[in-house]
């Protein structure tokens, strides 16, 4: 994006929504400052997605184990 142009002007030039351009600018700024600008870098976003997926999987496994424990506790009671 050229310096001095507004997000709206760039969005109109590229036939995009202003919000999409804002996200790109925010991500580029985060990459350039290595996350110090408050945004997440690409690596951080990828890690966050991986960790969220892992948490979902671990919660699923925990819930299965809880149900199995309850089942076997009933069987042995």
C-alpha positions, 0 to 999 in steps of 0.5 A: 500500500502506498504511503499516505493513501487511506484504507478506503482509497486502496480498497476502492482501487483494488475493488475490496472491502475496507475491512479486508484491507485493514486486516492486511495492513494490520497483519503486515504491520505485525510481521514488520514489527515482529508482533510488537504492534499488538497484532499476531505474526503469521507464525503466531497465528499458525501456532494459535490455530494448532494449539486450539485444535490440540485443545479441542482434541484433548477435551474430546479425549478427556470427555471420552475418558470421563464417560468410560470411567463412569461406565466402569464405576457403575459396572463394578458397583 
